[in-house]
Amino acid sequence: MVLKILMLVLFFGVMVGVGIYCRKNATDVNGFVLGGRSVGPWLTAFAYGTSYFSAVIFIGYAGQFGWKYGIASTWIGIGNALIGSFLAWAILGRRTRIMTQHLSSATMPEFFGKRFDSKGLKIGASIIVFIFLIPYTASLYNGLSRLFEMAFGVPYVWCIVAMSVLTGIYVIAGGYMATAINDFIQGIIMIIGIIAVIAAVLSSKGGFIEALNGLAAVKDETVSTVPGAFNSFFGPDPLNLLGVVILTSLGTWGLPQMVQKFYAIKHEKDIRKGTVISTVFAFIVAGGCYFLGGFGRLFDVDVATLGFDAIIPEMLSNLPDLLIAVVVILVLSASMSTLSSLVIASSSTLTIDLLKDNIIKKMTEKKQVLIIRIFVVVFIAVSAFIAIYQTQSQNESVKFIAQLMGVSWGALAGAFLAPFLYGLYWKKTTKLACWVSFIFGAGIMLLNLFARDMFPVLLQSPINCGAFAMLAGLIIVPIVSLISPKPEKQLVDDAFACYEKKVQASQKNSLD
């Protein structure tokens, strides 16, 4: 217990120390929200990866999908690496950095407002962010409850309070730069932790081959009647597995807290390095999490009574104390990094896109930073309250909060992915197409939340519905753009002029 507490104290001390060290970089909006657009490839790539993978992935998704699909759940991690990291960086990285700087936009709603010359789009996008990021933020705490109770025997509430306060301190003090540096430290912990845990868990089952053989012997006729389904290449349910891969991989392309990482990139070469680093990080962390979860059925877990969140803690319960301490730090790292990214995205959006020029007409840089810091406190406090209330309350009506957490990823990506992607690449994208995508993406997920029975069986799952919303948006935006009035030529030419700007490059990067 002393060892665990000492490691926690050291971890929290480093996080707060980094926040205080970075306070000089958070004196204006550009510095607080984007780190002055001068963040290098390692920090940016790790900030992207650690924002991507939280305790929801390690405890919730890895346990749930590993139980459902067996070793084939590893495909989710591979999809996260190839689609959610590699392709996201390759397709969005450079163009996002160039156009957002050209338009002087610090948030995704501000990008929509300036790219399409529409205050309404900016306000609409900021409302969607506000509605769906709060419950998503609250969901980060869920994966910590059983883990902390197993490791420390302390009430879950104290874990939430400690994590909230300490994350708030370093985000408020140092802004994006403190978050990026801490994300790097937390990312290293996540990589070391997941490798150590996989080795220990497989060793407890006689090694990789023996564990695979054990998985082949598992039978669950409620899932599949095919022998060896849980150690097969595509698992017992390939179609629903594909839905999970699409939602968790393609979804990053439309999430404000993820795309915002590209705004802060410093140099061209940083994009190439960041692409490689981010992809390798995702292969190790996401691939490792889902690979580990795939062996969940080898452990005696009463899922019907305890739920999927009990699977991973049960797999880890008999590990040595040192490894359990590492796992606790790993899950804390994953949660705090994502939490800090979400609260910066939420508070900056609410300040810059909703309050500035709409409710508060004159807002200086200093005042904007102050209000963003105040909203950081508000968002962390509200999300912590929701998490505590949801855990403590036996009220059935509270369940909709948990459901809303499940649909938030699909709603955000379903609303924003297509208009953001086409807005970067296609001059014919129209304001009306953006509105249709916003309404369709957020609307279909809310409908799925409150009237799920009216959907086809395949789309009753929030995961499949979210994947459908994203893919449908990629079709809806070009169709609506082609049949709606063309955007003003001067507006479009001005936005895309940034790509034609001539820059000097060394010969190792350009032959001409």
VEXFIGU-820579 format. One line per 3 residues: for each residue x, y, z of C-alpha. Coordinates in steps of 0.2 Angstrom, whole numbers, plus 5000, padded with zeros to 4 digits. Last residue first. Layout:
N
X/Y/Z | ...
END
This chain:
512
5061/5108/4714 | 5067/5092/4723 | 5057/5096/4739
5061/5090/4757 | 5079/5087/4755 | 5081/5102/4744
5076/5114/4758 | 5059/5122/4757 | 5054/5140/4754
5035/5144/4754 | 5023/5150/4741 | 5005/5152/4746
4993/5142/4736 | 4986/5132/4750 | 4982/5148/4760
4972/5154/4745 | 4958/5141/4749 | 4949/5152/4761
4950/5168/4751 | 4945/5158/4735 | 4930/5152/4745
4924/5169/4751 | 4927/5177/4734 | 4917/5163/4725
4901/5165/4737 | 4895/5148/4740 | 4884/5139/4727
4865/5138/4731 | 4860/5120/4736 | 4858/5105/4725
4877/5101/4724 | 4881/5105/4742 | 4866/5094/4748
4873/5079/4738 | 4891/5082/4744 | 4886/5084/4762
4874/5069/4763 | 4886/5056/4757 | 4900/5059/4769
4887/5062/4782 | 4879/5045/4780 | 4896/5037/4784
4897/5047/4801 | 4879/5044/4805 | 4880/5025/4801
4895/5023/4813 | 4885/5032/4827 | 4871/5020/4824
4882/5005/4824 | 4889/5011/4841 | 4872/5017/4848
4865/4999/4845 | 4848/5000/4838 | 4855/5002/4821
4856/4983/4817 | 4839/4980/4824 | 4831/4993/4813
4827/5009/4822 | 4809/5013/4830 | 4814/5004/4846
4828/5016/4850 | 4817/5031/4853 | 4826/5041/4867
4844/5038/4863 | 4843/5033/4845 | 4833/5049/4842
4847/5059/4851 | 4859/5050/4839 | 4849/5053/4824
4848/5072/4828 | 4866/5075/4832 | 4872/5068/4815
4856/5074/4805 | 4855/5091/4812 | 4874/5095/4810
4875/5087/4793 | 4860/5097/4787 | 4868/5113/4794
4885/5109/4785 | 4876/5106/4769 | 4867/5122/4770
4883/5131/4772 | 4890/5124/4756 | 4904/5113/4751
4909/5118/4733 | 4927/5122/4737 | 4931/5104/4742
4946/5099/4753 | 4946/5108/4770 | 4927/5111/4771
4924/5093/4764 | 4933/5086/4779 | 4925/5098/4792
4908/5096/4784 | 4909/5077/4784 | 4916/5074/4802
4906/5087/4811 | 4888/5080/4815 | 4892/5062/4815
4908/5064/4824 | 4899/5074/4838 | 4884/5063/4838
4893/5046/4837 | 4905/5051/4852 | 4891/5057/4862
4880/5042/4860 | 4887/5031/4874 | 4888/5046/4886
4870/5050/4883 | 4866/5032/4888 | 4874/5034/4905
4865/5050/4907 | 4848/5042/4902 | 4851/5030/4917
4848/5044/4930 | 4829/5041/4928 | 4831/5024/4936
4836/5032/4953 | 4848/5022/4963 | 4860/5036/4964
4878/5035/4971 | 4887/5031/4954 | 4876/5042/4944
4878/5056/4957 | 4897/5054/4958 | 4899/5054/4939
4887/5069/4936 | 4896/5079/4950 | 4913/5075/4942
4907/5081/4925 | 4900/5097/4933 | 4915/5101/4943
4927/5098/4928 | 4916/5109/4916 | 4915/5123/4929
4933/5123/4933 | 4938/5124/4915 | 4924/5137/4913
4933/5148/4925 | 4950/5146/4915 | 4941/5150/4899
4934/5166/4907 | 4951/5171/4912 | 4959/5168/4895
4945/5178/4887 | 4947/5192/4899 | 4966/5193/4895
4963/5193/4877 | 4950/5207/4878 | 4931/5204/4877
4919/5217/4871 | 4902/5211/4865 | 4899/5198/4879
4883/5188/4874 | 4887/5186/4855 | 4904/5194/4852
4912/5182/4863 | 4900/5171/4873 | 4896/5157/4861
4912/5154/4850 | 4926/5160/4860 | 4920/5156/4878
4910/5141/4875 | 4922/5133/4863 | 4937/5137/4874
4929/5129/4889 | 4924/5113/4879 | 4940/5110/4870
4950/5114/4886 | 4939/5103/4896 | 4940/5088/4884
4959/5089/4882 | 4962/5089/4901 | 4949/5074/4903
4958/5064/4890 | 4975/5066/4898 | 4968/5063/4915
4959/5047/4910 | 4973/5039/4901 | 4986/5044/4915
4974/5038/4929 | 4972/5021/4920 | 4991/5019/4918
4994/5025/4936 | 4982/5012/4942 | 4990/4999/4931
5008/5003/4938 | 5001/5001/4956 | 4994/4985/4951
5010/4980/4943 | 5020/4984/4959 | 5007/4975/4970
5009/4958/4960 | 4994/4953/4949 | 4980/4944/4956
4967/4957/4953 | 4972/4961/4935 | 4960/4950/4926
4946/4954/4938 | 4949/4973/4935 | 4948/4970/4916
4931/4960/4918 | 4922/4971/4930 | 4917/4985/4918
4907/4972/4908 | 4894/4971/4921 | 4894/4964/4939
4878/4953/4939 | 4877/4946/4921 | 4896/4948/4919
4900/4936/4933 | 4919/4935/4930 | 4929/4919/4931
4944/4923/4920 | 4948/4914/4903 | 4933/4924/4895
4943/4940/4897 | 4956/4935/4884 | 4951/4947/4871
4952/4961/4883 | 4971/4960/4882 | 4971/4961/4863
4959/4976/4865 | 4971/4985/4877 | 4987/4980/4867
4980/4986/4850 | 4974/5002/4858 | 4991/5006/4867
5004/4998/4856 | 4996/5001/4839 | 4990/5018/4844
5007/5023/4850 | 5015/5017/4833 | 5002/5027/4823
5005/5043/4834 | 5024/5042/4832 | 5023/5039/4813
5010/5053/4809 | 5019/5065/4821 | 5035/5063/4812
5027/5067/4796 | 5017/5081/4803 | 5033/5088/4813
5042/5090/4796 | 5030/5103/4791 | 5033/5113/4807
5024/5119/4823 | 5008/5109/4825 | 4995/5117/4836
4980/5117/4825 | 4983/5098/4822 | 4978/5094/4841
4962/5103/4838 | 4956/5088/4827 | 4956/5077/4843
4946/5088/4855 | 4934/5094/4842 | 4930/5076/4837
4926/5074/4818 | 4941/5064/4812 | 4942/5054/4828
4926/5045/4824 | 4934/5036/4809 | 4942/5024/4822
4931/5021/4836 | 4915/5022/4826 | 4922/5012/4811
4930/4998/4821 | 4914/4996/4832 | 4903/4995/4817
4915/4982/4810 | 4914/4971/4826 | 4895/4972/4823
4897/4964/4806 | 4911/4952/4811 | 4900/4943/4825
4909/4927/4832 | 4927/4933/4829 | 4935/4939/4814
4951/4928/4815 | 4945/4915/4827 | 4950/4914/4845
4932/4917/4852 | 4923/4907/4839 | 4933/4891/4843
4918/4880/4839 | 4904/4889/4830 | 4887/4890/4840
4890/4908/4843 | 4884/4921/4856 | 4870/4913/4866
4879/4897/4862 | 4894/4902/4873 | 4909/4890/4872
4927/4893/4877 | 4939/4879/4871 | 4947/4890/4858
4950/4903/4872 | 4960/4890/4882 | 4970/4886/4866
4974/4905/4864 | 4980/4906/4882 | 4991/4891/4880
4999/4899/4865 | 5001/4916/4873 | 5009/4910/4890
5003/4898/4904 | 4988/4908/4909 | 4997/4918/4922
5010/4922/4909 | 4997/4929/4898 | 4991/4941/4912
5009/4946/4916 | 5015/4950/4898 | 4999/4959/4894
5001/4970/4910 | 5019/4974/4907 | 5016/4979/4889
5001/4990/4894 | 5010/4999/4908 | 5026/5003/4898
5015/5011/4884 | 5003/5020/4896 | 5017/5027/4907
5026/5034/4891 | 5009/5042/4886 | 5007/5050/4903
5023/5058/4902 | 5019/5064/4884 | 5001/5069/4890
5009/5079/4904 | 5019/5089/4891 | 5004/5092/4880
4993/5097/4894 | 5005/5109/4901 | 5007/5117/4884
4988/5117/4882 | 4984/5127/4897 | 4998/5130/4910
4990/5135/4927 | 4972/5131/4923 | 4976/5114/4915
4988/5109/4929 | 4977/5113/4943 | 4961/5107/4935
4969/5090/4932 | 4974/5089/4951 | 4956/5094/4957
4947/5082/4946 | 4958/5067/4949 | 4957/5070/4968
4938/5072/4968 | 4935/5057/4957 | 4946/5046/4967
4938/5052/4983 | 4921/5047/4976 | 4926/5030/4972
4928/5026/4991 | 4945/5018/4996 | 4950/5000/4996
4966/5004/4988 | 4969/4993/4973 | 4952/4984/4971
4942/5000/4975 | 4953/5010/4964 | 4950/4998/4949
4932/4996/4953 | 4929/5015/4951 | 4941/5020/4938
4932/5015/4922 | 4918/5027/4926 | 4928/5042/4928
4930/5046/4910 | 4911/5045/4907 | 4909/5062/4915
4919/5070/4900 | 4907/5062/4888 | 4893/5068/4897
4900/5086/4896 | 4906/5084/4878 | 4889/5081/4870
4878/5097/4875 | 4893/5109/4874 | 4900/5103/4858
4882/5103/4850 | 4880/5121/4856 | 4897/5126/4849
4892/5119/4832 | 4876/5129/4832 | 4884/5145/4837
4898/5144/4824 | 4885/5139/4810 | 4874/5154/4815
4889/5166/4814 | 4891/5160/4796 | 4905/5165/4784
4907/5147/4778 | 4926/5145/4783 | 4924/5158/4797
4910/5151/4806 | 4915/5133/4803 | 4932/5136/4809
4926/5145/4825 | 4915/5129/4828 | 4931/5119/4827
4941/5129/4839 | 4956/5141/4837 | 4952/5150/4821
4963/5163/4813 | 4957/5159/4796 | 4975/5156/4789
4980/5147/4805 | 4965/5136/4803 | 4968/5133/4785
4986/5128/4786 | 4985/5117/4802 | 4970/5108/4796
4977/5105/4779 | 4993/5098/4786 | 4985/5086/4798
4969/5081/4790 | 4973/5067/4777 | 4989/5060/4783
4986/5063/4802 | 4969/5055/4801 | 4975/5042/4790
4988/5036/4802 | 4979/5039/4819 | 4960/5034/4818
4961/5024/4802 | 4977/5014/4804 | 4980/5014/4823
4962/5014/4828 | 4958/5001/4815 | 4972/4990/4823
4965/4993/4840 | 4948/4988/4834 | 4955/4973/4825
4962/4967/4842 | 4943/4963/4846 | 4946/4947/4836
4954/4939/4851 | 4937/4937/4858 | 4922/4946/4850
4909/4949/4864 | 4921/4947/4880 | 4935/4957/4871
4922/4970/4866 | 4916/4973/4884 | 4932/4972/4893
4942/4982/4881 | 4928/4995/4879 | 4925/4998/4898
4942/4996/4907 | 4955/5001/4895 | 4945/5011/4882
4934/5020/4895 | 4950/5023/4905 | 4956/5034/4891
4963/5032/4873 | 4961/5046/4860 | 4967/5061/4871
4982/5050/4875 | 4985/5047/4857 | 4983/5065/4851
4993/5073/4865 | 5007/5059/4862 | 5007/5064/4843
5008/5083/4848 | 5021/5081/4861 | 5032/5070/4850
5029/5081/4834 | 5033/5098/4842 | 5021/5111/4848
5023/5129/4842 | 5005/5134/4838 | 5006/5146/4853
5001/5132/4864 | 4985/5130/4856 | 4971/5135/4869
4982/5144/4882 | 4995/5151/4870 | 4983/5157/4857
4971/5164/4870 | 4984/5174/4879 | 4995/5171/4895
4996/5152/4894 | 5015/5150/4890 | 5021/5157/4906
5011/5145/4916 | 5021/5130/4909 | 5031/5127/4924
5016/5128/4936 | 5007/5115/4925 | 5023/5104/4924
5024/5104/4943 | 5006/5099/4945 | 5008/5083/4934
5025/5079/4942 | 5017/5080/4960 | 5002/5069/4954
5014/5055/4948 | 5025/5056/4964 | 5010/5056/4975
5003/5041/4966 | 5019/5031/4966 | 5021/5034/4985
5003/5028/4988 | 5006/5012/4978 | 5022/5009/4987
5014/5012/5004 | 5000/5000/5000
END
